[in-house]
Amino acid sequence: MNLKAAYRRFKQWQVDPFEYKVNSQESHKCHNCGSDFVGNYCPICSQKKGMGRITWKSVAQSVAEVWGMHNRSLLYSLVQLFLRPGYFISDYISGKRQVSFPPVKMLAIIALLGLVVDTLTGSGDVVGVFNSDFDFEGDKMLFLDNAFEWMNIHPDLMSIIMLSYLIIPNYFIFKFAPRNTYHTLPQGFFIQVFGSIAFLIFNMIYDITSMGKLMFVFTALLLYFTYKQLFGYGVWGTLWRLIASFTAAIVLASIMLWLDFCIHLLNVGRTDKATEFLLFEVISIVVFIAILWISYIISKPRPQKPRAEPETSETVSAEETDLES
């Protein structure tokens, strides 16, 4: 077996895995409206060809449709999401809707499955960020301890929340990417929906196997290849932008965290403490803007300087004539 040729075929499949069959000129009769047509769908009522009497195959297809295991199947979409993540997402946001199971519906199904796994593995306990006996002597540390404890117990929800904070940083940091240039915020929303699906699946595997380090490595690799294939940068171009995006997302999350904390302090009458924590808000906002601005400036294409035309014999003789005159 030629491994190099197999790898080339795999790379070609990653870029373009879909082969659409050309419609034959065979005539079909629509069982819905009785029209004769050529192609895959009736032009009158849009019913697909081959629809006829109910059989056991029809029963199996109807049951499969509940879980998306029919056309644009959930399973096949997940296979693509892990084997060609960036290309798959790029296909969807560029207009190829038929390549994927509906992403928001897929996220809902995977989240529901993750909830079942959490329940079966005993990782579904609920812990609030604020306690009724809140101690103001060590208010900041207690707040952070409770917040991180809540995050650790709800990794599925935290994956979705943290990835949602990437939408704005990605919009600025990957704005001038070679692939999917000038991608929009709505496209960024679907990029993070697909990312959340992958994170939820890794979280489920971790809940079942407890292989935390291995899942972290797989998650990091999938994230890298997703962004590399999606935006088309090289190795280092992808890495530093990915680090910048996640750093900005963490800072944005801290902004929301401190804001939540300040609101809580105001509600319990601790105006002095709330004023102190506004400083963290200001510093976080400045850092967030700085990361986006620096990344934006570095990524922005530079205008190419016009090349100097090489001197020819005619140019030299013309310059000599000018000097003599």
C-alpha positions as CSV (number, residue, x, y, z in Angstrom):
1,M,0.0,0.0,0.0
2,N,1.4,3.4,-1.0
3,L,1.0,5.6,2.1
4,K,2.0,8.7,0.2
5,A,-0.7,8.2,-2.4
6,A,-3.3,7.4,0.3
7,Y,-2.4,10.6,2.1
8,R,-2.8,12.6,-1.1
9,R,-6.2,11.1,-1.7
10,F,-7.2,11.9,1.9
11,K,-6.0,15.5,1.5
12,Q,-8.0,15.8,-1.7
13,W,-11.1,14.4,0.0
14,Q,-10.6,16.9,2.8
15,V,-10.7,19.8,0.3
16,D,-13.6,18.5,-1.8
17,P,-15.3,15.3,-0.6
18,F,-18.6,15.7,-2.5
19,E,-19.3,14.2,-5.9
20,Y,-22.7,15.2,-7.2
21,K,-24.1,12.8,-9.8
22,V,-25.3,14.3,-13.0
23,N,-29.0,13.8,-13.6
24,S,-29.8,11.3,-16.2
25,Q,-32.5,11.8,-18.9
26,E,-34.6,9.0,-17.4
27,S,-38.3,10.0,-17.0
28,H,-40.1,9.6,-13.7
29,K,-43.7,9.7,-12.7
30,C,-44.5,11.7,-9.5
31,H,-46.6,9.7,-7.1
32,N,-47.9,12.9,-5.5
33,C,-49.2,15.0,-8.4
34,G,-49.0,12.5,-11.3
35,S,-46.6,14.7,-13.4
36,D,-43.9,13.2,-15.6
37,F,-40.4,14.8,-15.0
38,V,-36.7,14.3,-15.6
39,G,-34.3,14.8,-12.7
40,N,-34.3,14.1,-8.9
41,Y,-37.3,16.2,-7.9
42,C,-40.7,17.0,-9.4
43,P,-40.8,20.6,-10.7
44,I,-44.5,20.8,-9.9
45,C,-44.7,19.7,-6.2
46,S,-41.0,19.2,-5.4
47,Q,-41.4,15.6,-4.2
48,K,-38.3,13.5,-4.6
49,K,-38.2,10.7,-7.2
50,G,-38.6,7.1,-6.1
51,M,-41.3,7.9,-3.5
52,G,-43.8,5.1,-3.8
53,R,-45.5,2.5,-1.6
54,I,-44.7,2.4,2.1
55,T,-42.2,-0.4,2.9
56,W,-40.0,-1.3,5.8
57,K,-37.3,0.9,4.3
58,S,-39.7,3.8,4.6
59,V,-40.2,3.0,8.3
60,A,-36.4,2.9,8.9
61,Q,-36.0,6.2,7.1
62,S,-38.7,7.9,9.1
63,V,-37.2,6.7,12.4
64,A,-33.7,7.8,11.2
65,E,-35.0,11.3,10.3
66,V,-35.8,11.9,14.0
67,W,-32.1,11.7,14.8
68,G,-30.8,13.2,11.6
69,M,-29.6,9.9,10.2
70,H,-31.0,10.5,6.7
71,N,-29.9,12.9,4.0
72,R,-27.2,15.2,5.5
73,S,-27.0,12.8,8.3
74,L,-25.8,13.8,11.8
75,L,-23.3,11.0,11.9
76,Y,-21.7,11.9,8.5
77,S,-21.6,15.6,9.5
78,L,-19.7,14.7,12.7
79,V,-17.3,12.5,10.7
80,Q,-16.5,15.5,8.5
81,L,-16.3,17.8,11.5
82,F,-13.4,15.7,12.9
83,L,-11.6,14.7,9.7
84,R,-11.9,17.9,7.7
85,P,-13.0,20.5,10.3
86,G,-12.0,23.8,8.7
87,Y,-12.9,22.8,5.2
88,F,-16.3,21.5,6.4
89,I,-17.1,24.7,8.3
90,S,-15.8,26.8,5.3
91,D,-18.2,24.9,3.0
92,Y,-21.1,25.6,5.2
93,I,-20.5,29.4,5.8
94,S,-19.8,29.9,2.2
95,G,-23.2,28.7,1.1
96,K,-23.0,24.9,0.7
97,R,-25.9,24.2,3.1
98,Q,-26.4,20.6,1.9
99,V,-23.0,19.5,3.2
100,S,-24.1,19.5,6.8
101,F,-26.8,18.5,9.2
102,P,-28.4,21.8,10.5
103,P,-25.7,23.0,13.0
104,V,-27.9,24.5,15.6
105,K,-30.1,21.4,15.7
106,M,-27.0,19.3,15.8
107,L,-25.7,21.3,18.8
108,A,-29.1,20.8,20.6
109,I,-28.9,17.0,20.1
110,I,-25.3,16.7,21.2
111,A,-26.0,18.9,24.2
112,L,-29.0,16.7,25.2
113,L,-26.7,13.6,24.8
114,G,-24.1,15.3,26.9
115,L,-26.6,16.0,29.6
116,V,-27.5,12.3,29.6
117,V,-23.8,11.4,29.9
118,D,-23.3,13.9,32.7
119,T,-26.2,12.3,34.6
120,L,-25.0,8.8,34.1
121,T,-21.4,9.6,35.1
122,G,-22.4,11.6,38.1
123,S,-21.0,15.0,37.0
124,G,-24.2,16.9,36.9
125,D,-24.2,18.6,40.4
126,V,-25.2,22.2,40.5
127,V,-23.2,24.8,42.4
128,G,-24.0,28.5,42.3
129,V,-21.4,31.3,41.8
130,F,-22.7,33.3,44.8
131,N,-23.5,31.8,48.3
132,S,-25.9,33.2,50.8
133,D,-23.2,33.5,53.4
134,F,-20.9,35.6,51.2
135,D,-17.8,36.8,53.1
136,F,-16.7,40.3,52.2
137,E,-13.3,39.9,53.9
138,G,-12.0,37.8,51.1
139,D,-14.7,38.7,48.6
140,K,-12.6,38.6,45.5
141,M,-10.9,35.2,46.1
142,L,-14.1,33.7,47.3
143,F,-15.9,34.9,44.2
144,L,-13.2,33.5,42.0
145,D,-13.2,30.2,43.8
146,N,-16.9,29.8,43.5
147,A,-16.8,30.9,39.8
148,F,-14.1,28.4,38.9
149,E,-15.8,25.6,40.9
150,W,-19.0,26.3,38.9
151,M,-16.9,26.2,35.6
152,N,-15.3,22.9,36.5
153,I,-18.6,21.2,37.3
154,H,-20.2,22.5,34.1
155,P,-17.6,22.0,31.4
156,D,-20.2,21.5,28.7
157,L,-21.8,24.8,29.3
158,M,-18.5,26.6,29.8
159,S,-17.3,25.3,26.4
160,I,-20.3,26.9,24.7
161,I,-19.9,30.2,26.7
162,M,-16.2,30.5,26.2
163,L,-16.4,29.7,22.5
164,S,-19.1,32.4,22.1
165,Y,-16.6,34.9,23.3
166,L,-14.4,34.1,20.3
167,I,-16.8,35.5,17.8
168,I,-15.7,39.1,18.2
169,P,-11.9,38.5,18.5
170,N,-12.0,36.2,15.4
171,Y,-13.8,38.9,13.4
172,F,-10.9,41.3,13.8
173,I,-7.9,39.0,14.1
174,F,-8.8,36.8,11.1
175,K,-10.4,39.6,9.1
176,F,-7.7,39.5,6.3
177,A,-7.2,35.8,6.2
178,P,-6.3,34.2,2.8
179,R,-9.4,32.0,3.0
180,N,-12.9,33.3,4.1
181,T,-11.6,36.9,4.0
182,Y,-13.9,39.5,5.7
183,H,-16.0,36.8,7.3
184,T,-19.0,38.2,9.0
185,L,-20.3,38.0,12.6
186,P,-23.2,35.7,11.6
187,Q,-20.7,33.4,10.0
188,G,-18.6,33.6,13.1
189,F,-21.7,32.5,15.1
190,F,-21.9,29.3,13.0
191,I,-18.1,28.7,13.3
192,Q,-18.5,28.7,17.1
193,V,-21.6,26.5,16.9
194,F,-19.5,23.8,15.1
195,G,-16.7,24.4,17.6
196,S,-19.1,23.9,20.5
197,I,-20.3,20.6,19.0
198,A,-16.7,19.3,18.9
199,F,-15.9,20.5,22.5
200,L,-19.1,18.8,23.8
201,I,-18.1,15.5,22.2
202,F,-14.7,15.7,23.8
203,N,-16.3,16.5,27.1
204,M,-18.5,13.5,26.9
205,I,-15.5,11.3,26.1
206,Y,-13.7,12.8,29.1
207,D,-16.7,12.1,31.3
208,I,-16.7,8.4,30.2
209,T,-13.0,7.8,30.2
210,S,-11.5,10.4,32.5
211,M,-8.6,10.8,30.1
212,G,-8.2,14.5,30.7
213,K,-4.7,15.1,29.3
214,L,-5.4,13.1,26.1
215,M,-8.6,14.9,25.5
216,F,-6.8,18.2,26.0
217,V,-4.2,17.3,23.4
218,F,-6.9,16.1,20.9
219,T,-8.9,19.3,21.5
220,A,-5.8,21.5,20.9
221,L,-5.0,19.6,17.7
222,L,-8.5,19.8,16.4
223,L,-8.7,23.5,17.2
224,Y,-5.4,24.2,15.3
225,F,-6.4,22.3,12.2
226,T,-9.8,23.8,12.2
227,Y,-8.4,27.4,12.1
228,K,-5.6,26.5,9.7
229,Q,-8.0,24.9,7.2
230,L,-10.7,27.5,7.7
231,F,-8.6,30.7,7.3
232,G,-5.7,29.4,5.2
233,Y,-2.7,30.8,7.2
234,G,0.5,28.9,7.7
235,V,1.7,27.1,10.9
236,W,2.9,30.2,12.8
237,G,0.4,32.5,11.3
238,T,-2.4,30.2,12.6
239,L,-0.8,29.7,16.0
240,W,-0.2,33.3,17.1
241,R,-3.6,34.4,15.9
242,L,-5.2,31.5,17.7
243,I,-3.4,32.4,20.9
244,A,-4.4,36.0,20.4
245,S,-8.0,35.1,19.9
246,F,-8.2,32.9,22.9
247,T,-6.4,35.5,25.1
248,A,-8.9,38.2,23.9
249,A,-11.8,35.8,24.6
250,I,-10.5,35.1,28.1
251,V,-10.1,38.9,28.8
252,L,-13.7,39.5,27.4
253,A,-15.0,36.8,29.7
254,S,-13.2,38.4,32.7
255,I,-14.8,41.7,31.7
256,M,-18.2,40.1,32.0
257,L,-17.2,38.3,35.2
258,W,-16.1,41.5,36.9
259,L,-19.2,43.3,35.7
260,D,-21.3,40.6,37.2
261,F,-19.4,40.9,40.5
262,C,-19.8,44.7,40.6
263,I,-23.5,44.4,40.1
264,H,-23.7,41.9,42.9
265,L,-21.8,44.3,45.2
266,L,-24.1,47.1,44.3
267,N,-27.1,45.0,45.0
268,V,-25.9,44.2,48.5
269,G,-25.0,47.9,49.2
270,R,-21.2,47.6,48.9
271,T,-20.7,50.6,46.7
272,D,-17.1,51.2,47.9
273,K,-16.1,47.7,46.9
274,A,-17.9,48.0,43.6
275,T,-15.9,51.1,42.8
276,E,-12.7,49.4,43.5
277,F,-13.5,46.5,41.1
278,L,-14.4,49.0,38.4
279,L,-10.6,49.4,38.0
280,F,-10.4,45.7,36.9
281,E,-13.1,46.5,34.4
282,V,-11.2,49.4,32.9
283,I,-7.9,47.5,32.8
284,S,-9.5,44.5,31.1
285,I,-11.2,46.6,28.5
286,V,-7.9,48.4,27.6
287,V,-6.1,45.0,27.3
288,F,-9.0,43.6,25.2
289,I,-8.9,46.5,22.8
290,A,-5.1,46.4,22.6
291,I,-5.0,42.8,21.6
292,L,-7.6,43.3,18.9
293,W,-5.9,46.5,17.6
294,I,-2.4,45.1,17.5
295,S,-3.5,41.8,15.8
296,Y,-5.6,43.8,13.3
297,I,-2.7,46.1,12.4
298,I,-0.2,43.1,12.0
299,S,-2.7,41.2,9.9
300,K,-3.8,44.1,7.7
301,P,-2.2,43.7,4.2
302,R,0.5,46.2,3.3
303,P,0.2,48.1,0.0
304,Q,2.9,46.8,-2.3
305,K,5.5,49.3,-3.4
306,P,5.7,49.8,-7.2
307,R,8.7,48.1,-8.6
308,A,11.4,50.3,-10.2
309,E,11.6,49.7,-13.9
310,P,15.0,48.4,-15.0
311,E,17.1,50.9,-16.9
312,T,17.4,50.3,-20.7
313,S,19.8,51.7,-23.2
314,E,17.1,54.1,-24.4
315,T,16.5,55.4,-20.9
316,V,20.3,55.9,-20.4
317,S,20.7,57.8,-23.7
318,A,17.7,60.0,-22.9
319,E,19.2,60.9,-19.5
320,E,22.6,61.8,-21.2
321,T,20.8,64.0,-23.8
322,D,19.0,65.9,-21.0
323,L,22.3,66.4,-19.2
324,E,24.0,67.7,-22.3
325,S,21.2,70.1,-23.0
